[in-house]
Protein backbone atom coordinates (compact mmCIF):
# COMPACT_ATOMS: atom_id res chain seq x y z
CA UNK A 1 0.00 0.00 0.00
CA UNK A 2 1.28 3.45 -0.88
CA UNK A 3 1.89 5.95 1.85
CA UNK A 4 -0.53 8.87 2.01
CA UNK A 5 0.22 12.31 3.35
CA UNK A 6 -1.66 15.44 4.26
CA UNK A 7 -0.15 18.90 3.93
CA UNK A 8 -0.52 22.14 5.83
CA UNK A 9 0.79 25.62 5.01
CA UNK A 10 1.30 28.17 7.77
CA UNK A 11 2.01 31.84 7.04
CA UNK A 12 4.00 33.83 9.60
CA UNK A 13 3.69 37.57 9.36
CA UNK A 14 6.16 40.00 10.93
CA UNK A 15 5.23 42.80 13.25
CA UNK A 16 5.24 45.99 11.20
CA UNK A 17 5.84 49.37 12.77
CA UNK A 18 5.99 52.66 10.90
CA UNK A 19 9.73 52.37 10.08
CA UNK A 20 10.62 48.77 10.91
CA UNK A 21 9.67 45.17 10.24
CA UNK A 22 10.38 42.76 13.08
CA UNK A 23 10.60 38.98 12.91
CA UNK A 24 10.47 37.22 16.26
CA UNK A 25 12.60 34.03 16.20
CA UNK A 26 10.96 32.85 19.42
CA UNK A 27 7.52 33.09 17.81
CA UNK A 28 8.79 31.18 14.77
CA UNK A 29 10.26 28.46 17.03
CA UNK A 30 7.01 28.26 18.99
CA UNK A 31 5.03 27.68 15.79
CA UNK A 32 7.51 25.12 14.43
CA UNK A 33 7.62 23.20 17.73
CA UNK A 34 3.84 23.22 18.06
CA UNK A 35 3.38 21.64 14.66
CA UNK A 36 6.26 19.21 15.21
CA UNK A 37 4.63 18.01 18.43
CA UNK A 38 1.44 17.35 16.44
CA UNK A 39 3.35 15.07 14.08
CA UNK A 40 3.91 17.57 11.27
CA UNK A 41 7.26 17.53 9.47
CA UNK A 42 8.55 20.75 7.92
CA UNK A 43 9.22 20.18 4.21
CA UNK A 44 9.75 23.69 2.85
CA UNK A 45 10.03 27.36 3.72
CA UNK A 46 9.32 30.09 1.22
CA UNK A 47 9.51 33.84 1.69
CA UNK A 48 7.14 35.97 -0.33
CA UNK A 49 7.09 39.72 -0.65
CA UNK A 50 3.77 41.44 -0.12
CA UNK A 51 3.61 45.24 -0.19
CA UNK A 52 7.23 45.59 0.86
CA UNK A 53 7.02 43.00 3.65
CA UNK A 54 8.27 39.43 3.45
CA UNK A 55 5.94 36.71 4.68
CA UNK A 56 7.20 33.23 5.49
CA UNK A 57 5.21 30.27 4.20
CA UNK A 58 6.02 27.06 6.08
CA UNK A 59 4.77 23.84 4.47
CA UNK A 60 4.41 20.76 6.64
CA UNK A 61 3.39 17.17 5.91
CA UNK A 62 2.40 14.16 7.97
CA UNK A 63 1.47 10.64 7.13
CA UNK A 64 -2.19 9.66 7.23
C-alpha positions as CSV (number, residue, x, y, z in Angstrom):
1,X,0.0,0.0,0.0
2,X,1.3,3.4,-0.9
3,X,1.9,6.0,1.9
4,X,-0.5,8.9,2.0
5,X,0.2,12.3,3.4
6,X,-1.7,15.4,4.3
7,X,-0.2,18.9,3.9
8,X,-0.5,22.1,5.8
9,X,0.8,25.6,5.0
10,X,1.3,28.2,7.8
11,X,2.0,31.8,7.0
12,X,4.0,33.8,9.6
13,X,3.7,37.6,9.4
14,X,6.2,40.0,10.9
15,X,5.2,42.8,13.3
16,X,5.2,46.0,11.2
17,X,5.8,49.4,12.8
18,X,6.0,52.7,10.9
19,X,9.7,52.4,10.1
20,X,10.6,48.8,10.9
21,X,9.7,45.2,10.2
22,X,10.4,42.8,13.1
23,X,10.6,39.0,12.9
24,X,10.5,37.2,16.3
25,X,12.6,34.0,16.2
26,X,11.0,32.9,19.4
27,X,7.5,33.1,17.8
28,X,8.8,31.2,14.8
29,X,10.3,28.5,17.0
30,X,7.0,28.3,19.0
31,X,5.0,27.7,15.8
32,X,7.5,25.1,14.4
33,X,7.6,23.2,17.7
34,X,3.8,23.2,18.1
35,X,3.4,21.6,14.7
36,X,6.3,19.2,15.2
37,X,4.6,18.0,18.4
38,X,1.4,17.4,16.4
39,X,3.3,15.1,14.1
40,X,3.9,17.6,11.3
41,X,7.3,17.5,9.5
42,X,8.6,20.8,7.9
43,X,9.2,20.2,4.2
44,X,9.8,23.7,2.8
45,X,10.0,27.4,3.7
46,X,9.3,30.1,1.2
47,X,9.5,33.8,1.7
48,X,7.1,36.0,-0.3
49,X,7.1,39.7,-0.7
50,X,3.8,41.4,-0.1
51,X,3.6,45.2,-0.2
52,X,7.2,45.6,0.9
53,X,7.0,43.0,3.6
54,X,8.3,39.4,3.4
55,X,5.9,36.7,4.7
56,X,7.2,33.2,5.5
57,X,5.2,30.3,4.2
58,X,6.0,27.1,6.1
59,X,4.8,23.8,4.5
60,X,4.4,20.8,6.6
61,X,3.4,17.2,5.9
62,X,2.4,14.2,8.0
63,X,1.5,10.6,7.1
64,X,-2.2,9.7,7.2
